[in-house]
């Protein structure tokens, strides 16, 4: 009877432990939906020249909007790729991972607003504040992805068993470098906002292109 009670207790505690975990299909589906909506909202903010205006000159005059769209699109694409790489190595999620993911999506979903804010005030008196707020949005969103990665890999009970330590460390190094450079760009933007915008362009493009260069070298 005593052993049977122990087995029942063990089974019960195991069931309670499993109740703290959630399947990744909801994690990925909701996240992908938010990423897709954010990119859609970004493109909807692009201005369409009126029929009476010269088309090419009107498009050139709207270069700020297109630049903001390109930066934010590349950034959201980079976050989505990092998110996909993370969930590739995850086997399940828990209450903390799901809430951290919501925080990531909170700041990703702010990008259409902060992008519009930056391009509207890029040449005005509030250019410094607008560029700094946009950079802060990028920094916090990217930082939260790094926190989510760190949490998932910390005790290894959320990730697949055969993930190599080198894989995790390499991902940390890449993200840490990006965060440091973004923070530097924000500081520079407090003095020269245009330089900060150029830095955001370079960082987002480099983040997308660097893995392609690495894959070409391996082949």
Secondary structure, 3 states (H helix, E strand, C coil): CHHHHHHHHHHHHHHHHHHCEECHHHHHHHHHHHHHHHHHHHHHCCCCCCCCCCHHHHHHHCHHHHHHHHHHHHHHHHHHHHHHHHHHHECCEEHHHHHHHHHHHHHHHCHHHHHHHHHHHCCCCCHHHHHHHHHHHHHHHHHHHHHHHHHHHHCCCCECCCCCHHHHHHHHHHHHHHHHHHHHHHHHHCCCHHHHHHHHHHHHHHHHHHHHHHHHHHC
